[in-house]
Amino acid sequence: MGSCLSTPRGVDVTELDRQRHKEAEKQLKEAIKMATQVKVLLLGSGDSGKSTILKQMRLIHKLPFSPQEIETFRQLVFDNLTRGMKYLLDAMEDMDLKVAEENISHVDLVENAQDLRDNEPFPMSYYEPLKTLWMDPNVQKAWERGNEALLYFFSSLDRLFDPEYVPEEQDIIRCRARTIGITETTFELRDHQMLMVDVGGQKSERRKWIHCFQDVTSILFLVSLSGYDQCLVEDRDANQMQDAMTIWDSICHSQWFKSTSIVRFLIYYSSGQSPEMTRSFWQILFLNKNDLFEKKIPTSDIKNHFPDFDGESGDVRAGREYFKRRFAKLAQKAGRSKEREIYIHMTTATDTAMLRVVMAAVEGQSYFYSLSDNPTDTCSEFQSELSYSLLSYTSIRSSPPLPLCHPSTCLILPLSNRTLNGFLLPQHRPSIKS
């Protein structure tokens, strides 16, 4: 008697059968990959710090930069110096300020700066002009309006103009380039992968966002807190903070993220059934550049740009709470997507120690998406690790910003359903809440 699974005599497996089997195996592999991969979409307006977060993640997870990437960063540092000075000179015009007469010739040199070629050292002909312009009193007045990267680079001119200069980690983190197109980076976590997708934030790039929405597990949305008194790079008539609120509101109301459904191909393949289960996602809001916000607010009143701000002028905490409430209200207005979890964190993307802790929380939230026999134990395990990380962070900082569970820095909006591995569960709730 032949095996019940053997092919009957005289019946051949057709090419169509082979193709069907091949397609079924392909779908199974994709389903398994989907079940073990978390897709995090980095969104936000230009200059919010998305690419900085991605670079920090590469450093934290020891994903090295290639020699060509390092050379690109080296050229970007020089570009940041010259473009940064141009930015200050433009700001001086708006403030009706001028450089000292003896520095006027240096302005022409900076205005006509050329890009570096591969392996070309920083031209020494720019060293004295940049140094002198930086020390100009009116340039310093323009700088007080805020650009932390400029202070970092201009205080290191001697090191940067060394012919043997190679970018250090902080140089890489702080140098800025406009993100064009879509960048995908995969990080290997405990028992799953995190795919982070960085998309350009300028208005011309936003039409590409829709191509990244499929299978998104989490949205990490960045807002520049210090942008409350700044215009967009690409639109001088648009306020950075108002633009960020408009984008955030659109995302909160988007049908793309109300819920998605996934098919368990493993069950389908073995039993011929294809049950669908609802998959929800996390929204994580980073109110970024907190350090620059603290420095700027004593001299730039929020009320000048947001008249409904009812705090005292120069009150940093009141300013933070005001913007937190504004974004939280926009999310709550979109309350029809009940399966969402929304977390709000205050961050400084250039602070590696802080980002290590905050991103551990983001990764931990994605870790809840992994299948577990006991969701409560999983949450308790993560909470213990998070508490330990916060304690370690506190011990090495004289005045830590308490980025996660302190009431002034973290807000969890209570929503009706909780999730684990992207599927709706009963009310299993992480204990990290204010």
N, C-alpha and C positions, 0 to 999 in steps of 0.2 A: 504494500500500500504506500503510495507516495505521500509526501508531506502535504498537509492541507494548504500550505502557503506556496507550494511549487506551481509553476506555470503548467496548465493542462497541455498534454501532448498535442502537437500540431498547431499550438497557438503561439505566435511570436509577439514579443514586446515591440510595439511600433515606435517610430520616432516621436510621435505625438505623446505617447506614454512617457518616454524618456524626458521630453521637454517639460511635461507636467510635474514629473518627479523632481526635476532640477529646479523648477520654479518654486515648488513646495519647500524644498530644502533651503533655497535662498530666502524665502519668507520667514522660515523658522529661525535662520541665523540673524536676520534683521530684528525679529521679535525679541530674541535673547539679548541682542546688543541693546535694544531700546529699554529692556527691563533693567539693565545694569548701567545705563548711562544717564546722567543728569545734564540737561541742557540749560545753561544760564545765559541769558541775553543781557548784555551791557547796553543800556540806553541812557540818553541824556543829551542836552544841548551841547554845542561846542564849548570847549574849555572847562568842562565840568570835572574832568579827572578820570575818565573811563580808561584811557590807555595807561595811565599811571597805575591804576588798580591791576590791570593785566600784567604790567611789568613787575609789580610787587609780587603777584602770584607766581610768576616764573622764578623770581628769586627765592621766595618762601619754599617752593617745591623743588628747588634746585634743578630747574630746567634751563640749562646754560644757553647763553646767546652765542651765535656763530661768529667767527671772525668778521664776516661781512656785515653782520648786524652791529657789531661793536664799532666797525669803521663808519657805518652810517650814523651811529650815535655821536661819534667824534665830530663828524661834519655838522650834525644837528646842533651841537653845543656852540660851535662858532656862529651858526645861523641864528641861534637864540640870542647870542650876544649882540649881533648887529641889528636883528629885527627888534629885539627888546629895547635897544636904544632908540630906534625909529619910533617905536610905540610911545616912549617917554617924550620924544620931541613933538609928536603929534598931540599928546596930552597937554604939553606946554602951550601949544597954539590955542587949544580950547580954554586954557586958564589965562591966556593973554600974558604969557611969560616968554622971555628970551634968554638964550645962553649969553654968557659974557662975551664981549667983543673979541677977545683973544681966542675964543673957542669956535668962532664961526667957521673957520676953515676946516675944522674937524667934522663939522656937520655934513659937508659935501662928501667927504670920504665915506662916512657911514651910510649916507643916503644911496650911494652908488656901489655898495659892497657886493662882491661877486661870491658865488658859492665856492666852497673848497672842492678841489679835485681829490680823487682817491690818494691816500697816503701823503697828501700835501700838508706840511705843518701850518699852524696858524701864522699868517703873515705878520711879522714883527712891525710892519708899518702901521698896523692897527692898534698895537699895544698902548702907546702913549695917548693917541686920540681917545680911545675908549676909556682909559683910566682918567684922563683929564675931564672928559665930559661927565663921567660918573660923579666926579667930585664937585661939579658945578652946582652952586646952591639952588638954582631954579630947577635943575634936573632932579635934585633930591626932593624938592617940593612936589614935583610931578610923581616921583616914585612913591611918595607917602600915600597916594591914592590906591596903591596896592599891586604888587607883583613879587611874590616871595621868591620865585625862581631867579629873578634878576639879582636880588641881593646875594643869593647863594653863589651865582656865577661871577658877578663882578667883584666879590670879595676874594675870589680865587684866581685872579687874572695871571699872577706869576706862575701858578701851577699849570694853568691851561695853555699858556704860551710856551711852555717847555717843549722843545722839538721832539722829545720822546714821550709826550703826553699820550696816555691811554685812559679812556673814561673809567671812572670808578663806579661802584654800584649806585651811589647817590647821584652822580652825574647822569646816569642812565635814567634813574627814576624821575629826575627833575627836568630833563630836557623835553621839549614839547614839539610835536609835529602834528599837523592836521591829519586825522584819520580819513583815508580815502578808500572806499570799498568796504569789504567784509573780511575780518581776520578771525580765524578759528584756532583755538589752542586747547589741547586735551591734557588734563591733569589726572594722574593715577592716584585715586584715594584708597580707602581701606579695601572695600570689596566692590567698588564701582568706579566709573570714570565721571569726571566733570568736564563737559565741553563748554568752554566760555567763548562767546561770540561777541566781538567788538565791532560796532558799526559806526561810521562817521556821524557826528552830531550836527554838523552844519545843515542849514535848510536844504541845500542842494543834494545832500546825501540821504535825507529822510525817506525819499521814495523807495530806497532799497530795503528799508526795515521790514516791509511786509514779506520779503523773501526769506526771512529768518524766523518767522513766527511759528512754523510747524514744529510740533513736538516739544515746545518750550516747557520746561519744568519750573523755572524761576526767572523773574525779571529783576535785575539789579539796576535800579534807576538812580543816577547820580545828579545832584544839584550843587552848583557852586554857591555856598552861603554868602561868599564875599561878592557875588555878582549882583547883589540887590541894588547897587548904584552904578552898574556898568552896562554898556551896550553890547550887543552881539558883534563879533568880529566881522561878520558878513553883512550886518545891517545896523548902522549906527542909530537908527530911529527906534530900535527894539530893545527893551530892557531884558537882561539875561534872566532874572528871576521870574518875570512875568512870562517869558517864553517857556521856561521850565514848567511853570504851573499849567500852561496851556497844553504842553505835551503830556504831562502827568494826567491831566483830566481826560485827554483823549484815550490814553492807555487804560485808565480805570473803567471807561465806558465801552471799550472795544469788545466787540463780539468774538474776536479771535481768542480772547483770554477768559471768556466767561466760563468755559469748560471745554475739554477736548475728550474724545473717546478713543480708546485703544483696544485692539483685538488681541486676545491671548492666543497667539498662533500655536503655542505648545499644546494647549488643550485641543485646538482645532485639528492639529496634525495627528494626535493620538486617538481622538474619539469622533472626529467628524463634526464637532460642534464649534461654534464661534461666538461665545458670549461676550458682550461688550461691557466694560466697566468704566465709570466716569473718572477721569483723571483731572485733578485740580492743580493749581500752581501757586507758588509763593511770589509775592511782590515785596521786594526789599528796597527801601529808600535810603540812600546815603546823602545826608546833608553834609557835603564835603567842604574842604578848605576852612575848617573851623578855626584853625590857627590864624589865618589871615583875617577872618571875620572878627576875631577878638582884637586884633591890632587896628583894624579899620574903623570899627564902630564908634570909638570915642571922638573921632573927627568927622564922621560922615553920618548924619542923622537919618535913621530909617524913615522918619516921617516925611522927609523931603521927597521920597519916592513911593512910599506906601502911607498915605494920609490917615488910614484907619488904625495904624499902629498906636496903641494906647499906653505903651511903656515909657519910662523916662529916657531921655536922650543919653546915649552912651551906656545903657544897661545891657550888657552882653547876654545875661540869662533871659531877660525879657524878650530880647531880639530872637534868640533861639526858639523860645516857646511860641512866639508869634508865628514864625515860619513853619514850625512843626504843626501848629493848629491849622494853618492855611492848607497845607498838603493833606493833613488827616481829614479835614472836612471834604475836600475834593474826592478822596477815596470813599468816604462814608456816603456821599451823595450817589455813588455808583453801587449802592448796597444790593442790587439785584443779583450780583455774582456772589452768592452766599458762601461758596466753598473756598473763598480766598483767605489767605493769611497775609497780613501786611505788617512788616516790621520797619521801624524807622530808627536809624542810628546816626549819631554825630561822628564824623570821621575827619581825619587829616591824612590824605592818601600818601603823602610823602613820609609819614611816620611808620617805618617798617614794624616796630614793636607793637604799635597799636593795631596796624592792619593784620598782623599775624593773629591777634586775638579775635578781632572782628570777623575776619575771613574764616577762622575756625568755627565761629558761630554759623556763618553762612553754609559752610561745608557740613556742619552738624545738622542744620535744618534739612539739607539735602539727604543726609544720612538717614533721616526718618523715613525717606522714601524707600529704603531697602526693606525687603520682607523680613518680618520678625515674628516669632511665635508669641512674644509677650511685649506689646507696644509700651506698656507702662515701664517695664524694666529697661527698654531701649531709651526712653525719655530720661529715666533716672540716671542711667549710665552716662548719657550725654551731659546732663546737668552737672554731674560730679566732675567730669573732665573740664567743662566750661568754668566751673567755680575754681578749680585748681589753676586753670590758665589765667583767670582774672586775678587770683591771689598772687601768682608769679609776676604778672604784669605790674600789679600795685607795688610789689616789693622792690622793683627796679626803677620806679618813677617817683620822684619826690612829690609831684602833684598830678596824679593820673587823671585823665578825663573820664574814667569809668564808662567805657564806650557801650556796655551792653545792658546791664540790669539795673543801673541806677535810674530812678524816676526821671531825672532831668535829661537823660540821654537816650532812653529807649522807650518806645511806645508800641504796645501790641494792641491792635484793634480787635476787639472780641467779635468773632464771627461764628456762625452756628455749627459748622462742621470741621472736624480735624482730619488730617490725612497722614497716611504712612505708605511709602512707596507709590505715592500719586493716586491711591485709591481712597474713596470715602470710607471713614471708619466711625465708630461711636466716639463719644466725647473723651478721647485720650488727649490730654493737653499737656504740653511741656510746662515745666514749672518756672521757666525764665520769663517772668512778667513783672511789671511794676505794680 
